[in-house]
């Protein structure tokens, strides 16, 4: 048995409650410290963690380096100037198009 449990058995009822609440406080402190450390680890992640998501190949999205009607990469929400896409791997043409085209919102 631990010393704390042995002391609790020897103590009277009034002192017992004082000692027992002290043990709960330590436990609570340790739990809260562990929770805070976990929160710091999660919140401290780099904001670009999403960029670690693998991109799709040009072939899989049927990419072409010319427009498909009104569909052009430079009019898509996924386009990243001057020649990149958030979803498709490799360099792309601003005049290109693919199956996952999503038009920019017009305000």
C-alpha positions, 0 to 999 in steps of 0.5 A, spaced: 500 500 500 502 507 498 504 511 504 498 516 502 493 510 503 496 508 510 496 515 513 488 516 511 487 509 514 490 512 521 487 519 521 480 520 524 474 522 520 475 530 520 483 529 518 481 524 513 477 529 509 482 534 508 487 529 506 483 526 501 481 532 498 488 534 497 489 527 493 484 529 489 487 536 487 493 533 485 490 528 481 485 533 478 492 538 477 495 532 473 489 531 469 488 538 467 496 539 465 495 533 461 489 536 457 493 542 457 499 539 453 494 535 448 491 542 447 497 545 446 500 540 441 493 540 437 493 548 437 500 548 435 500 545 429 502 549 423 496 552 419 499 549 413 498 542 415 492 541 410 497 542 404 500 535 406 494 532 403 496 528 397 494 532 390 491 528 384 494 526 378 493 530 371 490 524 368 485 522 374 482 529 373 482 529 365 486 536 365 487 539 359 492 545 357 486 549 354 479 551 356 473 547 356 468 552 354 468 557 360 471 553 364 479 555 365 483 554 371 484 561 372 477 562 374 477 556 379 477 556 386 482 551 386 487 555 382 494 558 385 497 563 381 501 563 377 501 556 375 499 551 381 492 548 383 490 546 390 488 539 388 492 537 382 499 536 382 505 539 378 504 546 374 498 547 370 496 553 365 492 558 367 488 557 361 487 549 362 481 546 365 479 539 368 473 535 371 474 538 378 473 545 376 469 550 381 468 557 379 470 563 383 464 566 386 462 572 383 460 578 388 
